């Protein structure tokens, strides 16, 4: 993390971007219908396979999601954006008996460390954007509604409904010039800060 509260304040001021409400850490069930980024749940994976895929299955009910969940090792049922979802993390691109779903990834993880999967939901009204930041592990977004803009020092992408995008690491930012709702996953090594603000790159006007 940053060395001191003063250093944190100076970095925030230098970026001149307001904080995203929720900070992707406040509980989503306590902020239903509010704009921002909120935590839906965390899953401790322990030492994971070197390659993982995020399977995103939309279910018509909680009961349906939980019935499907019995087929997988790393799985969780969540309610996000008013809908029920089953998330499965697997080294395989397919989940037996599960059809018509989206697969995000692959996530390439180093051997050895234990990881925690942080699942979030995010609603950005038109014009909202993040500060430039980085994570200690890979991050992926799945757009439910609207359009997400993501920029890294090497790539600029617009992600539309039903599409996903993975950031392997390093500085990046997200924005929603026209508004968007998304599902988010960060795989963070245990014992390391899952998020850091960055000041070695400021981004461009692409996502404005």
JOMO-V717572 format. One record per pair of residues at least 4 apart in sequence whose C-alpha atoms are under 6 Angstrom apart, sorted by the first residue. I is the first residue (numbers start at 1). GAP is how many residues later the second one is. If there is no record, write none. Layout:
i;gap
I;GAP
I;GAP
This chain:
i;gap
17;114
20;16
21;15
22;4
22;14
22;15
22;16
23;14
24;13
24;14
24;15
25;13
25;14
26;12
26;13
27;11
27;12
28;10
28;11
28;12
35;88
35;89
36;86
36;87
36;88
37;84
37;85
38;82
38;83
39;81
40;79
40;80
41;78
42;75
42;76
43;73
43;74
44;72
45;70
45;71
46;68
46;69
47;65
47;66
47;67
50;58
50;59
51;40
51;56
51;57
52;38
52;39
52;54
52;55
53;36
53;37
53;38
53;51
53;52
53;53
54;34
54;35
54;49
54;50
55;32
55;33
55;47
55;48
56;31
56;45
56;46
57;28
57;29
57;44
58;27
59;6
59;25
59;26
61;23
62;22
65;21
74;14
74;15
75;12
75;13
76;10
76;11
77;8
77;9
78;6
78;7
79;4
79;5
114;75
114;76
115;73
115;74
115;75
116;71
116;72
117;69
117;70
118;67
118;68
119;65
119;66
120;63
120;64
121;61
121;62
121;63
122;59
122;60
123;57
123;58
124;4
124;55
124;56
125;54
126;50
126;51
126;52
126;53
127;49
127;50
128;47
128;48
129;45
129;46
130;43
130;44
132;40
132;41
132;66
133;38
133;39
133;63
133;64
133;65
134;36
134;37
134;61
134;62
135;59
135;60
136;52
136;58
137;50
137;51
138;29
138;30
138;31
138;48
138;49
139;27
139;28
139;46
139;47
140;25
140;26
140;44
140;45
141;23
141;24
141;42
141;43
142;21
142;22
142;40
142;41
143;18
143;19
143;20
143;39
144;17
144;37
144;38
145;16
145;35
145;36
146;33
146;34
147;12
147;13
147;33
148;10
148;11
148;28
149;8
149;9
149;25
149;26
149;27
149;58
150;6
150;7
150;23
150;24
151;4
151;5
151;21
151;22
152;20
159;4
175;32
176;4
177;31
188;6
